[in-house]
Amino acid sequence: MPRGRAPGYGPQREQILARAAELFARRGYTATSMNQVALACGISKPSLYHYVRDKYQLLVEIAEDHVGRLKTLVVLAEQRPLDAPERLRALIGSFLEAYADAQAAHRVLTEDIRFLEPADRERVLDGQREVVAAFADAIAGVRPELRAAELHKPLTMLLFGMMNWMFTWLRPTGRLTHAAMAPIVTELFFGGLNAVRVPQTHAVAPAAATKKKRSREPAATLADRRRA
């Protein structure tokens, strides 16, 4: 019979993924070696290969694990008896709380996903699209007319623009924290959301035209951003 895994296998593997994410975030995926990962984990390189096959597997699992955690937050919010505004507020708060403890993994997800093989990248992107769709539905729940005007998804990406890129300026040891910023982001977004005016030309969109247009547009993901 095959030998079972040691009791500490799971925690050690989680630590390896966390240390690798920190290195990828700081140095970049391509500039990080397995020797550096082993050194950061305080284990030998042969021991490292007991937990992961190669550096690419580390990248895949860091991305999948981070997206998986975000999808879990969506499920938890949907299971709570909340009205539409409360649900959106809960989603924003829980995501910013998660980002505070996963800044390295989030940076890897947004910056290094391009190094994934097509099938792996598409699987991760599918998970991100589920998260984006949940936020878009929550926004449409607050203001249903935005769905008919096809504004709920663009507003979702504006919201993620505020949340996703905090790691570029919010210092982990600074005075401001993700917890402190959560209510600010929430109130800022709700204030803007309530002020959005639906253009008259988009107040009622023909169903057929809407369906045709959506079929041509790729779904947005958490990693989407415009480059200058």
Disulfide bonds with the S-S distance in Angstrom:
none
